[in-house]
């Protein structure tokens, strides 16, 4: 995973990649041991491109993407350059990261049992993200309804939370 597929050279384009990762290393340090999770990953991803990262369980796929959003635990040590839309993710403070996450980058986590909280309606959970980044109750409702339109559930009703929480 350490080779960069340089599409710019193949197409002759000189555009700056939307996502650029260079020599990413992530290790988890504890009192007893250091676990090297990611070793030397490079990524160039242009706007409109899709990236698929394949690997065995434990190979560092999720850790790589969590590093991209600066969502790793405090025991993680991250080295390398991570830029999204020309912004240095490693240099962002917590306030900048809150604005960055959800508006510039987002992640759908693998853990299906923690993806939606059955205590809250689905619409509320979608709307919270929208409100954080775009504001306003009307905008929240406007975005929540299409977000789950294919489920047949009322996105703002309690029944929706119960039907999809099993």
SVG drawing of the C-alpha trace seen along z (x, -y; Angstrom):
<svg xmlns="http://www.w3.org/2000/svg" viewBox="-44 -28 51 39">
<polyline fill="none" stroke="black" stroke-width="0.4" points="0.0,0.0 3.0,-2.3 3.0,-3.0 1.2,-6.0 -0.7,-5.6 0.1,-8.9 -2.9,-9.7 -1.6,-13.1 1.4,-11.7 -0.9,-9.4 -3.4,-12.2 -1.0,-15.1 -3.1,-17.0 -1.3,-19.1 -4.1,-19.6 -3.5,-19.3 -5.1,-16.2 -8.2,-16.6 -6.6,-14.1 -2.9,-13.7 -1.2,-11.4 2.6,-11.0 4.6,-8.4 1.8,-7.8 2.9,-5.8 0.6,-5.1 1.7,-3.2 -0.1,-2.5 2.1,-2.9 1.5,-1.4 3.6,-0.8 4.2,2.8 4.5,2.7 4.3,0.6 2.1,1.9 2.9,0.6 -0.5,0.4 0.3,-1.6 3.7,-1.7 4.4,-4.2 1.1,-4.7 0.9,-7.2 -2.4,-8.3 -3.3,-10.8 -7.1,-11.2 -8.5,-13.7 -12.0,-15.2 -14.5,-12.8 -12.3,-9.7 -13.2,-6.7 -10.6,-4.9 -11.1,-1.3 -8.7,0.0 -8.7,3.7 -6.9,5.8 -7.2,8.5 -8.7,7.8 -6.2,5.8 -4.2,4.6 -4.7,0.9 -7.5,-0.1 -9.7,-1.8 -6.7,-3.2 -5.5,-4.8 -8.9,-6.5 -9.3,-7.5 -5.8,-9.1 -7.2,-11.1 -9.9,-12.6 -7.6,-12.7 -10.0,-10.3 -7.4,-8.1 -7.1,-7.5 -4.4,-9.3 -2.2,-6.3 -1.8,-6.6 1.4,-8.2 0.9,-9.6 3.7,-10.6 3.6,-11.8 1.7,-14.4 -2.1,-14.4 -3.8,-17.1 -7.4,-17.4 -8.4,-20.2 -4.9,-21.8 -5.4,-21.9 -2.9,-20.2 -5.1,-17.9 -2.2,-17.2 -2.0,-21.0 -5.8,-21.4 -6.9,-22.2 -10.1,-20.7 -12.4,-23.6 -11.0,-23.3 -11.5,-19.6 -15.1,-19.9 -15.8,-22.2 -13.8,-19.9 -15.5,-16.6 -18.9,-16.3 -18.5,-19.2 -15.3,-18.4 -14.8,-14.7 -17.1,-12.1 -16.8,-8.4 -19.4,-5.6 -18.0,-3.4 -17.9,0.4 -19.6,1.2 -23.3,1.6 -24.5,2.0 -23.1,-1.5 -23.9,-3.3 -27.4,-4.2 -28.6,-4.7 -31.9,-3.0 -32.8,-5.5 -33.1,-8.4 -35.0,-8.6 -33.1,-8.1 -34.2,-11.5 -32.8,-13.1 -29.4,-11.4 -29.1,-12.5 -30.4,-16.0 -27.9,-16.5 -25.1,-16.2 -26.8,-18.5 -27.5,-21.1 -23.9,-21.1 -22.6,-21.9 -25.5,-23.7 -27.7,-25.0 -31.5,-25.5 -34.4,-23.2 -36.0,-23.5 -32.7,-22.5 -32.4,-19.5 -35.8,-18.2 -35.1,-18.8 -32.0,-16.7 -33.2,-14.0 -36.2,-12.8 -34.3,-11.8 -31.5,-10.3 -33.7,-7.3 -36.4,-7.5 -35.8,-4.0 -36.5,-2.5 -40.2,-3.1 -39.9,-4.6 -40.9,-8.1 -37.5,-9.7 -38.7,-11.9 -41.1,-9.5 -40.4,-7.2 -41.5,-4.2 -38.6,-4.6 -36.1,-4.2 -37.8,-1.1 -38.1,0.6 -34.5,0.2 -32.9,0.8 -33.2,4.6"/>
</svg>
